[in-house]
Amino acid sequence: MPSSVRRSLAIAVLATLSGPLAAETRIVITAPGETASEALSTSILDQAALAPLRYRSSDTASLLRELPGVSLRGAGGVSSLPAIHGLADDRLRIKVDGMDLVSACPNHMNSPLSYLDPTAVARIAVYAGITPVSVGGDSIGGTIVVDSAPAAFAAPGQTRLTGEAGAFYRSNGEARGAHIAAGVAGANASFLYTGAGTEANNYDAGDAFKPAGPAALGRGWLDGDEVGSSAYKAINQAGRLALRRDGHLLELKYARQHIPYEGFPNQRMDLTDNQSDQVNLAYTGQYRWGELKTRLYHDATDHRMNFGDDKQFYYGDAPGMPMASEGRNTGATLSAAMPLTATGTLRIGSEYQRYRLDDWWSPSGTGMMMAPGTFWNINDGQRDRYAVFGEWESRWSAQWQGLLGVRHETVRMDAGPAAGYSMMYAADANAFNARNHDKTDHNWDATALARFTPDARQTFELGLAQKTRSPNLYERYTWSTLAMAAVMNNFVGDGNGYVGNLDLDPEIARTVSLAADWHDAAQARWNIRLSPYYTRVEDYIDARCLGTCTARQFNVLKYDNASARLYGVDLSGSVRLGSTPDFGDFALRGAVNYVDGKNRDSGDDLYNIMPLDVRLTLTQSLGRWSNALESEWVARKDEVSDLRNEIETAGYNLLHLRSAYQWRQVRLDAGIENLLDKGYALPLGGAYLGQGRTMSINGIPWGTAVAGPGRSFYVAVNYSF
């Protein structure tokens, strides 16, 4: 490790040793020593909730699709991007086993949740409303915390062997996969290995959403209902060693991912290889004064892109357009929680993250468009975060609880000189290189949350927050205005080209959130939860036309700050309908999500905002059997971003059916997604770029949205001991 990194890590650690430290926690508005209870805006998925969801998709983000306030933006088969209240991607803090992962790709193909297979997920916590400063930072939309299974140990004097193996098949796209886990543990040591692999062909839509024909010049045939560039293959492996003694736990995890290919139907490129190695060392200690946590992690990602099987490969004598990026992400956290009074807990801590990125495109062919030199999209990109926070949680009375927190982050960014393939790019490169690239942001977050429980049947919350996010490296440092290069920098899937802006300011979001929960006294028969919210974003990173924008086609845009506002409401609930000896227990649950977003400067609608959507699920269980019928209704999307020429989508209604049988150590899952084989367009799927002459900005037709999957039968079996 370089000496500069060692010094920075030492500073981050020593900065917190001068006083008590804060633990990573979920929102817990409760007195020390009592059972923790999540805030109304927090959603938790545990093993039981995750079990029926694991095999419906190979995309870990899809596990979140039924949660209030959450929607999914389309990408590759294992890489969709979750959005919370209309804010997605880097506007969310996503922690995977305690690591803050960063996309090392100009199209954000290696999103944080793509590094964990759905079968390896043991718990998910989603903070969709007011986020405590102890789990927030460098984000304005919320936090998603995903954890794999915790270390398991045996009773004293015993040895425990555990294992699990499973496989699945989905008919649409012939998706198939398998996973395995094997562990051995004693009273004070345990080791667990997990592995999973999945692959699929292109999936089919419910109807022909485009003409049938050759995918591109020199490529194969695509039927009208086949979604080009949607095939994928992914392999994930991990090993974890855990040691414990007298209230102290030390864990070392190594994970390796390899994605040989992954098509992206809303991007001009496809992933042709992605390899990631992660080392994650964590310590948790219980002391008389409280709990101490510390973590040190490193992620090395090597990423490659080119035109996949459904996109034109040759342009003149240029065989493809090889693109490469390498990201190196090192982080350290040190925190603690201390019950200082009978009713109050203090959490304070610090974090450090060092990120380095190189993004270069090797020459191809002999023309000046992609030769003779190497194109440096981002050269020696640097992004370092230094954070400290303090948080106080207290029970004021039997009915009132509160949470107050403050967080400060220093974000330092820099990048080296740019270079193009040839003199065609010299003007842009020289203009960029003449500017100072060193930027430092000083960001403040603050959270205040109050909870009132007047009786056993109702709970109310009021939250206020300021959250701040600095631009990512691609938003600040991409530099070429030529359309061919600009369209390769796009992580929103709208087909346009994007150019960075050195003068971007950090986004500052101020949110007010209310929440109410009504339920029966035992919280066992019914509940209704209502959560309205309003967010005003200062210096929201939107875009503006670079030159002249033309309607009904793709254009080149430049990132720019603007004032924005978002508001909406989440409504969810459940009710037990009844029980009979012959047919078992029946229940109904549902969720309604609505969000509206506007650019206050231009009056334009914000891009990729989910229209009104409603989910209703009827469940039935009898002994070892459990069944569910789900209805998914999405309204027409006609409030779209005019700047981006965003495509409108029609409303639709889908039915899904699933069933499971648990017998001793064996679980069998089966189901049908899109039972009626409806054809529909994904509201957040972006523009269809899955085939054709994608390197040319308007070499493919504008106006086709990415189609959603048609009917798919799936079956999965899992054996554990």
C-alpha positions in Angstrom: 0.0 0.0 0.0 1.5 3.4 -0.9 2.8 5.5 2.0 0.2 8.3 1.2 -2.6 5.8 1.6 -1.1 4.5 4.9 -0.9 8.1 6.2 -4.4 8.9 5.2 -5.8 5.8 6.8 -3.8 6.6 10.0 -5.3 10.1 10.1 -8.8 8.7 9.6 -8.3 6.3 12.5 -6.5 8.6 14.9 -9.1 11.4 14.3 -11.7 9.3 16.1 -9.5 7.8 18.9 -9.7 11.1 20.8 -13.2 10.3 21.9 -16.0 7.7 21.9 -16.9 6.3 18.5 -20.1 5.6 16.7 -21.4 2.3 15.4 -23.1 1.7 12.0 -26.8 1.3 13.0 -30.1 1.2 11.4 -32.6 3.8 12.5 -33.4 2.7 16.0 -35.6 5.1 18.0 -35.5 3.2 21.2 -34.0 3.3 24.6 -30.8 1.2 25.3 -31.5 -2.3 26.5 -34.9 -2.5 24.8 -35.9 -4.3 21.7 -34.8 -2.3 18.7 -37.6 -1.0 16.4 -37.1 0.4 13.0 -38.4 3.9 12.0 -41.5 4.0 9.9 -39.5 4.9 6.8 -37.2 1.9 7.1 -37.9 -1.3 5.3 -36.3 -4.6 6.4 -36.1 -7.8 4.4 -34.9 -10.8 6.4 -34.2 -14.4 5.4 -37.9 -15.3 5.5 -39.0 -12.3 3.4 -36.2 -12.9 0.9 -36.7 -16.6 0.4 -39.6 -16.4 -2.1 -37.9 -13.6 -4.1 -34.5 -15.0 -4.8 -35.2 -17.0 -8.0 -37.5 -14.6 -9.8 -34.5 -12.7 -11.2 -30.7 -12.9 -11.0 -30.5 -9.2 -10.3 -30.0 -8.5 -6.6 -31.6 -5.1 -6.9 -34.9 -6.9 -7.9 -35.2 -8.0 -4.3 -36.2 -4.4 -3.5 -39.0 -4.0 -6.0 -41.9 -4.6 -3.6 -40.7 -2.1 -1.0 -42.4 1.3 -0.5 -40.7 4.1 -2.2 -38.4 1.9 -4.3 -38.3 1.6 -8.1 -35.7 0.0 -10.4 -34.0 1.7 -13.4 -33.2 -0.7 -16.2 -29.7 -1.8 -17.1 -28.2 -5.3 -17.6 -29.6 -8.6 -16.4 -27.7 -8.4 -13.1 -27.2 -4.7 -12.8 -30.4 -2.6 -12.5 -30.2 0.6 -10.5 -32.5 1.1 -7.5 -34.1 4.4 -7.0 -35.6 5.8 -3.8 -38.2 8.5 -4.2 -37.0 9.3 -7.7 -33.3 9.5 -6.8 -31.0 6.7 -8.0 -27.5 5.4 -8.6 -24.8 7.6 -6.9 -27.5 9.7 -5.2 -28.0 6.7 -2.9 -25.5 5.3 -0.5 -25.3 1.5 -1.1 -23.3 -0.6 1.3 -22.6 -4.2 0.6 -21.2 -6.1 3.6 -20.2 -2.7 5.0 -18.3 -1.6 1.9 -19.1 1.6 -0.1 -18.7 0.3 -3.6 -18.2 2.6 -6.6 -19.1 2.0 -10.3 -15.9 1.9 -12.4 -17.6 2.4 -15.8 -18.7 5.4 -17.9 -22.1 3.5 -18.2 -22.2 2.4 -14.5 -22.5 -1.3 -15.6 -20.8 -2.6 -12.5 -23.3 -1.1 -10.0 -22.8 -1.9 -6.3 -25.5 -4.5 -6.0 -24.3 -6.4 -9.0 -21.4 -7.7 -6.9 -23.6 -10.0 -4.8 -25.8 -12.9 -6.1 -29.4 -12.8 -4.8 -28.8 -16.3 -3.2 -26.1 -14.8 -1.0 -28.2 -12.0 0.5 -29.3 -12.5 4.1 -30.7 -9.1 5.0 -31.5 -5.8 3.4 -32.3 -2.5 5.1 -33.7 0.4 3.0 -33.8 3.9 4.5 -36.4 5.5 2.2 -37.2 8.5 4.3 -35.0 10.4 6.7 -31.6 8.8 6.9 -29.6 8.9 10.1 -26.2 10.5 9.6 -24.5 7.3 11.0 -25.7 5.4 7.8 -25.8 8.4 5.4 -23.1 10.4 3.7 -22.3 11.5 0.1 -25.9 10.8 -0.9 -29.2 12.6 -1.1 -31.8 9.9 -1.8 -31.4 7.4 1.0 -29.3 4.4 2.0 -29.5 0.7 1.1 -27.6 -1.7 3.4 -27.1 -5.3 2.1 -25.5 -8.0 4.1 -24.7 -11.6 3.5 -25.3 -14.3 6.2 -23.6 -13.5 9.6 -20.9 -15.9 10.9 -22.3 -19.0 12.6 -20.5 -20.8 15.4 -21.0 -24.1 17.2 -21.6 -24.8 20.9 -18.6 -25.2 23.1 -16.8 -28.5 22.5 -18.7 -29.2 19.2 -18.0 -28.9 15.5 -20.7 -27.7 13.2 -20.9 -28.5 9.5 -23.4 -26.6 7.3 -24.1 -26.6 3.7 -26.6 -25.5 1.0 -27.0 -26.2 -2.7 -29.6 -25.0 -5.1 -30.4 -24.6 -8.8 -33.0 -22.7 -10.9 -34.4 -22.4 -14.4 -36.4 -19.6 -16.0 -38.0 -20.2 -19.4 -37.8 -16.7 -20.7 -34.2 -16.3 -22.0 -33.4 -19.8 -20.8 -31.9 -18.4 -17.6 -30.3 -21.0 -15.4 -28.0 -21.0 -12.5 -26.8 -22.7 -9.4 -25.3 -21.9 -6.0 -23.5 -23.7 -3.2 -22.4 -22.9 0.3 -20.3 -25.0 2.7 -19.2 -24.1 6.2 -17.4 -25.5 9.2 -17.4 -24.0 12.6 -16.2 -24.5 16.2 -17.0 -22.5 19.3 -14.6 -19.7 18.4 -13.8 -20.1 14.7 -15.8 -20.6 11.5 -15.2 -20.6 7.8 -17.8 -20.3 5.0 -17.4 -20.6 1.3 -20.2 -19.5 -1.1 -20.3 -19.7 -4.9 -23.0 -18.9 -7.5 -23.2 -18.8 -11.2 -25.9 -17.7 -13.6 -26.4 -17.1 -17.3 -29.1 -16.3 -19.7 -29.8 -15.6 -23.4 -31.7 -12.6 -24.7 -35.2 -12.4 -23.2 -38.5 -12.1 -25.1 -41.0 -9.3 -24.6 -44.7 -10.0 -24.5 -45.2 -8.8 -28.0 -43.3 -7.5 -31.0 -42.2 -4.1 -30.0 -39.9 -3.5 -33.1 -39.5 -5.0 -36.6 -37.9 -8.4 -37.0 -34.6 -8.5 -39.0 -30.8 -8.6 -38.7 -29.6 -7.2 -35.4 -26.9 -5.2 -37.2 -24.6 -5.4 -40.2 -22.9 -8.7 -40.1 -24.9 -9.9 -37.0 -27.6 -12.5 -36.5 -31.4 -12.3 -36.7 -33.6 -10.9 -34.0 -37.3 -11.5 -33.9 -39.6 -8.6 -33.2 -40.2 -9.6 -29.6 -36.5 -10.4 -28.8 -34.8 -7.8 -26.7 -31.3 -7.5 -28.1 -28.3 -7.2 -25.9 -30.0 -8.7 -22.8 -27.9 -11.9 -22.4 -25.5 -12.2 -19.5 -23.3 -14.5 -17.4 -22.0 -13.9 -13.9 -19.9 -15.9 -11.4 -19.5 -14.9 -7.8 -17.4 -16.6 -5.1 -16.5 -15.7 -1.5 -14.7 -17.1 1.5 -15.1 -15.8 5.0 -13.1 -16.6 8.2 -14.5 -15.5 11.5 -12.9 -15.6 15.0 -14.7 -14.7 18.3 -13.8 -14.6 21.9 -15.3 -12.9 25.0 -17.5 -10.5 23.1 -15.0 -9.8 20.3 -15.5 -10.8 16.7 -13.0 -10.6 13.9 -14.0 -11.3 10.3 -12.0 -11.5 7.1 -13.8 -12.0 3.8 -12.4 -12.3 0.3 -14.8 -12.1 -2.7 -14.2 -12.5 -6.4 -16.6 -11.8 -9.2 -16.2 -12.5 -12.9 -18.8 -11.4 -15.5 -17.6 -12.7 -18.9 -20.3 -10.8 -20.7 -23.5 -8.8 -20.0 -25.6 -7.1 -22.6 -27.2 -3.7 -22.0 -30.3 -3.0 -24.1 -30.2 0.8 -23.2 -26.5 1.4 -23.7 -24.4 1.7 -26.9 -21.8 -0.6 -25.5 -21.9 -4.0 -23.7 -19.8 -5.4 -20.9 -17.3 -7.9 -22.3 -15.4 -8.7 -19.1 -15.6 -7.5 -15.5 -13.4 -8.9 -12.7 -13.5 -7.7 -9.1 -11.4 -8.7 -6.1 -12.6 -7.6 -2.7 -10.9 -7.9 0.7 -13.0 -7.0 3.7 -11.7 -7.0 7.3 -14.1 -6.1 10.1 -13.9 -6.1 13.9 -16.8 -5.8 16.4 -16.1 -5.5 20.2 -18.5 -5.4 23.1 -17.2 -3.3 26.0 -18.7 -2.2 29.3 -19.0 1.3 27.9 -20.7 0.2 24.6 -19.9 -1.3 21.2 -16.9 -0.6 18.9 -16.8 -1.4 15.2 -14.0 -0.9 12.7 -13.6 -2.0 9.1 -10.9 -1.9 6.4 -11.7 -2.9 2.8 -10.2 -2.8 -0.7 -11.9 -3.4 -4.0 -10.0 -3.8 -7.3 -12.2 -3.8 -10.4 -11.0 -4.3 -14.0 -13.7 -3.6 -16.5 -13.9 -4.0 -20.3 -16.6 -2.9 -22.8 -17.1 -3.3 -26.6 -20.0 -4.0 -29.0 -21.7 -7.3 -28.2 -23.3 -9.8 -30.4 -26.3 -7.7 -31.4 -24.5 -4.4 -32.1 -22.6 -3.5 -35.2 -18.9 -4.4 -34.7 -17.0 -3.1 -37.7 -16.9 0.6 -38.6 -14.8 0.8 -41.7 -11.6 -1.0 -40.9 -12.0 -0.5 -37.1 -12.8 -3.9 -35.4 -15.0 -2.7 -32.5 -14.3 0.0 -30.0 -12.4 -1.5 -27.0 -12.9 0.5 -23.8 -11.3 -0.2 -20.4 -11.5 1.1 -16.9 -9.8 0.2 -13.7 -11.1 1.3 -10.3 -9.3 0.9 -7.0 -11.4 1.6 -3.9 -10.0 1.5 -0.4 -12.0 2.4 2.7 -11.8 2.5 6.5 -14.4 3.1 9.2 -14.1 3.4 12.9 -17.2 3.9 15.1 -18.9 3.1 18.4 -22.2 3.4 20.2 -22.4 4.2 23.9 -25.5 4.3 26.2 -24.5 7.4 28.2 -27.8 7.6 30.1 -30.7 5.2 30.9 -32.6 6.7 28.0 -30.0 8.0 25.6 -27.3 6.6 23.2 -24.4 8.5 21.6 -22.9 7.4 18.3 -19.9 9.1 16.8 -17.3 7.9 14.2 -15.3 8.6 11.2 -14.9 7.2 7.7 -12.3 7.4 4.9 -12.6 6.4 1.3 -9.8 6.5 -1.3 -10.9 6.0 -4.9 -8.7 5.9 -8.1 -10.0 5.5 -11.6 -8.4 5.2 -15.0 -10.7 5.0 -18.1 -9.0 4.6 -21.5 -10.0 3.5 -25.0 -7.4 1.7 -27.0 -7.0 2.6 -30.7 -9.0 0.7 -33.3 -8.5 0.8 -37.1 -6.6 3.4 -39.0 -9.0 6.3 -39.2 -8.6 9.5 -37.0 -12.0 8.8 -35.4 -10.5 6.0 -33.2 -6.7 6.0 -34.0 -3.8 6.2 -33.8 -3.4 7.1 -30.1 -5.2 6.0 -26.9 -8.2 8.0 -25.8 -8.0 8.9 -22.1 -11.5 9.5 -21.0 -10.4 9.9 -17.3 -6.7 9.8 -16.6 -5.7 9.2 -12.9 -9.1 10.2 -11.6 -9.0 10.7 -7.8 -11.9 11.0 -5.3 -11.2 11.0 -1.6 -13.8 11.3 1.2 -13.1 12.2 4.9 -16.1 12.0 7.2 -16.9 12.5 10.8 -20.4 12.3 12.5 -22.1 12.4 15.8 -25.6 11.2 16.6 -27.8 11.3 19.7 -30.8 9.0 20.2 -33.0 9.4 23.2 -36.4 8.4 24.7 -37.9 11.5 26.1 -40.9 9.8 27.7 -43.0 6.7 27.2 -44.6 8.3 24.1 -41.8 10.4 22.7 -38.4 9.4 21.1 -35.9 11.4 19.1 -32.8 11.3 17.0 -30.4 14.1 16.2 -27.3 13.9 14.1 -24.6 16.0 12.3 -22.1 14.8 9.7 -19.3 16.6 7.9 -17.5 15.3 4.8 -14.5 16.7 2.9 -14.5 15.4 -0.7 -11.3 16.0 -2.7 -11.2 15.3 -6.4 -8.6 15.6 -9.2 -7.8 14.2 -12.6 -4.8 14.1 -14.9 -4.5 15.5 -18.5 -6.9 14.3 -21.1 -5.9 12.9 -24.6 -7.9 12.0 -27.7 -7.3 9.4 -30.4 -6.0 12.0 -32.8 -5.9 15.8 -33.5 -9.7 15.6 -34.1 -10.0 15.8 -30.2 -7.2 18.3 -29.6 -9.4 21.4 -29.1 -11.5 19.8 -26.3 -8.4 18.1 -24.7 -6.4 21.4 -24.7 -9.3 23.3 -23.2 -9.8 20.7 -20.5 -6.0 20.5 -19.7 -5.7 24.2 -19.4 -8.1 24.2 -16.4 -7.3 23.4 -12.8 -8.8 20.0 -12.0 -8.3 20.0 -8.3 -11.6 20.4 -6.5 -12.5 20.3 -2.8 -16.0 20.2 -1.3 -17.0 20.7 2.3 -20.4 19.0 2.8 -22.7 19.1 5.8 -25.5 16.6 6.6 -28.0 17.0 9.5 -30.9 14.9 10.6 -33.7 15.4 13.2 -36.4 12.8 13.7 -39.2 12.7 16.3 -41.5 9.7 17.0 -44.8 9.9 18.9 -46.7 6.8 20.0 -49.9 7.9 21.8 -51.1 4.4 22.3 -50.7 0.8 21.1 -52.6 1.3 17.9 -50.8 4.2 16.2 -47.4 5.8 15.7 -46.4 9.1 14.1 -43.0 10.5 12.9 -41.7 13.8 11.7 -38.3 14.1 10.1 -36.1 16.9 8.8 -32.8 16.4 7.0 -30.1 18.1 4.9 -28.1 15.7 2.8 -25.2 16.5 0.4 -23.5 14.7 -2.5 -20.5 15.7 -4.5 -20.4 14.9 -8.2 -18.8 11.7 -9.3 -15.7 11.6 -11.5 -17.6 11.1 -14.7 -19.9 14.1 -14.0 -16.9 16.4 -13.4 -14.1 15.1 -15.6 -15.4 13.7 -18.9 -14.4 16.2 -21.5 -15.0 15.4 -25.2 -17.9 17.1 -27.0 -17.7 15.0 -30.1 -20.9 12.9 -30.4 -19.1 9.6 -30.8 -17.2 10.0 -27.6 -20.0 11.7 -25.6 -22.5 8.9 -26.2 -20.1 6.4 -24.6 -20.5 8.4 -21.3 -24.0 7.8 -20.2 -25.2 6.1 -17.1 -28.9 6.9 -17.3 -29.7 4.9 -20.4 -31.5 7.7 -22.4 -29.3 7.3 -25.6 -27.9 10.9 -25.4 -24.2 11.9 -25.1 -22.9 13.5 -21.9 -20.0 15.9 -21.2 -18.6 16.6 -17.8 -18.5 20.0 -16.1 -15.5 21.1 -13.9 -17.7 23.8 -12.3 -20.3 21.6 -10.8 -21.3 22.2 -7.2 -22.4 19.5 -4.8 -26.1 18.7 -4.6 -27.8 19.8 -1.3 -31.1 18.2 -0.6 -33.4 19.4 2.2 -36.3 17.0 3.0 -39.3 17.1 5.3 -40.9 13.7 5.8 -44.0 12.6 7.7 -45.1 9.1 8.5 -48.1 7.5 10.2 -48.7 3.9 11.1 -52.1 2.6 12.3 -52.5 -1.1 13.4 -54.2 -3.4 15.7 -52.9 -3.5 19.3 -51.1 -6.8 18.8 -49.7 -5.7 15.4 -50.7 -9.1 14.1 -54.0 -8.6 12.1 -53.7 -5.4 10.1 -51.7 -2.2 9.5 -51.7 0.9 7.3 -48.6 3.0 6.8 -48.7 6.5 5.1 -45.5 8.4 4.3 -45.7 11.8 2.4 -42.4 13.7 1.8 -41.1 16.8 0.1 -37.5 17.4 -1.1 -35.9 20.6 -2.4 -32.5 20.1 -4.1 -30.1 23.0 -4.5 -27.6 22.5 -7.3 -29.3 19.3 -8.5 -27.0 17.8 -11.2 -29.2 17.9 -14.3 -28.1 18.8 -17.9 -28.4 21.4 -20.6 -28.0 21.3 -24.4 -24.5 21.5 -25.7 -25.2 23.6 -28.8 -28.6 22.9 -30.3 -30.9 20.1 -29.3 -33.3 18.6 -31.8 -36.6 17.0 -30.9 -37.2 13.3 -31.5 -33.6 12.3 -31.7 -30.5 11.9 -29.5 -28.4 14.9 -28.6 -25.2 15.8 -26.8 -25.8 17.3 -23.3 -23.6 18.8 -20.6 -24.0 18.3 -16.9 -25.2 21.4 -15.1 -26.5 22.5 -11.8 -30.2 23.5 -11.3 -32.8 23.8 -8.6 -35.1 20.8 -8.4 -37.9 19.6 -6.2 -39.5 16.2 -5.6 -42.5 15.2 -3.6 -44.6 12.1 -3.2 -46.2 9.6 -1.0 -45.8 5.9 0.0 -48.8 4.0 1.1 -48.6 0.4 2.3 -50.5 -2.0 4.4 -51.6 -5.6 5.1 -54.5 -7.4 6.5 -55.2 -11.0 7.6 -58.3 -12.1 5.7 -59.1 -15.3 7.6 -58.2 -18.9 8.1 -59.9 -22.2 7.4 -58.8 -25.8 8.3 -59.1 -26.9 4.7 -57.5 -23.9 2.9 -55.2 -22.4 5.4 -54.4 -18.7 6.1 -55.2 -15.9 3.7 -53.7 -12.4 3.8 -53.6 -9.3 1.5 -50.8 -6.8 1.4 -50.3 -3.8 -0.9 -48.2 -0.8 -1.7 -48.8 2.4 -3.6 -46.0 4.7 -4.7 -46.2 8.1 -6.2 -43.4 10.6 -6.9 -43.2 13.9 -8.9 -40.0 15.6 -9.9 -39.4 19.0 -11.5 -36.5 21.2 -12.6 -37.5 24.4 -10.9 -35.3 26.5 -13.3 -36.6 25.2 -16.6 -40.0 23.8 -15.5 -39.0 20.5 -17.2 -39.9 17.1 -15.6 -36.9 15.3 -14.1 -35.7 12.3 -16.0 -36.7 8.7 -15.2 -39.3 9.4 -12.5 -41.5 6.3 -11.9 -45.2 7.0 -12.6 -47.9 5.9 -10.1 -47.6 2.2 -9.4 -49.7 -0.1 -7.3 -48.9 -3.7 -6.1 -51.5 -6.0 -4.4 -50.5 -9.5 -3.3 -52.9 -12.2 -2.1 -51.1 -14.9 -0.1 -52.3 -18.3 1.1 -50.4 -20.8 3.3 -51.3 -24.3 4.5 -48.8 -26.4 6.3 -45.7 -26.6 4.2 -47.3 -24.9 1.2 -47.3 -21.1 0.5 -48.8 -19.4 -2.5 -49.1 -15.8 -3.8 -50.9 -14.0 -6.6 -49.6 -10.6 -7.3 -51.1 -7.8 -9.3 -48.8 -5.0 -10.5 -50.4 -1.9 -12.0 -48.4 1.0 -13.5 -49.9 4.2 -14.8 -49.1 5.8 -18.1 -45.8 7.8 -18.1 -46.5 11.1 -19.9 -44.6 13.4 -17.6 -41.2 13.1 -19.2 -38.0 15.1 -19.6 -38.2 17.2 -22.7 -34.5 18.1 -22.6 -33.6 14.4 -22.9 -36.4 13.6 -25.4 -37.5 10.9 -22.9 -39.9 8.4 -24.4 -43.4 8.2 -23.0 -44.7 4.7 -22.0 -48.2 3.3 -21.8 -49.8 2.0 -18.6 -50.0 -1.7 -17.9 -51.2 -4.4 -15.5 -49.3 -7.6 -14.8 -50.1 -10.7 -12.9 -47.5 -12.9 -11.2 -48.1 -16.3 -9.6 -45.7 -18.1 -7.2 -45.7 -21.1 -5.0 -43.3 -22.8 -2.5 -43.1 -26.1 -0.6 -40.8 -26.6 2.3 -40.0 -30.2 3.3 -37.4 -30.7 6.0 -34.2 -29.4 4.4 -35.6 -29.1 0.9 -37.4 -26.1 -0.5 -39.1 -26.1 -3.9 -40.1 -22.8 -5.6 -42.1 -22.4 -8.7 -43.9 -19.5 -10.4 -45.0 -17.6 -13.5 -44.0 -14.0 -14.1 -46.2 -12.0 -16.4 -48.8 -14.7 -16.3 -50.9 -13.3 -19.2 -47.8 -12.6 -21.4 -48.6 -8.8 -21.6 -46.5 -6.6 -23.8 -45.3 -3.4 -22.2 -42.5 -0.9 -22.1 -40.4 -0.4 -18.9 -41.1 3.1 -17.6 -37.5 3.4 -16.3 -35.9 1.1 -18.9 -34.6 4.0 -21.0 -34.2 4.1 -24.8 -33.8 0.8 -26.7 -30.2 0.7 -28.0 -29.9 -3.1 -28.0 -29.1 -3.5 -31.7 -27.8 -1.7 -34.8 -25.2 1.0 -35.5 -25.0 2.2 -31.9 -21.7 4.1 -32.2 -23.4 6.7 -34.4 -25.4 9.0 -32.2 -28.5 8.8 -34.5 -27.5 5.6 -36.4 -30.3 3.9 -34.5 -33.9 5.1 -34.5 -35.2 7.3 -31.6 -38.6 6.5 -30.0 -38.5 2.8 -28.9 -38.4 2.1 -25.2 -36.9 -1.0 -23.7 -39.6 -3.7 -23.5 -40.4 -5.6 -20.3 -40.1 -9.4 -20.2 -43.0 -11.5 -21.4 -44.3 -14.6 -19.7 -41.6 -16.7 -17.8 -42.0 -20.0 -15.9 -39.5 -20.6 -13.2 -38.6 -23.5 -10.9 -35.9 -23.7 -8.2 -34.8 -26.3 -5.7 -32.7 -25.7 -2.6 -31.3 -28.2 -0.2 -29.7 -27.2 3.1 -28.3 -28.9 6.2 
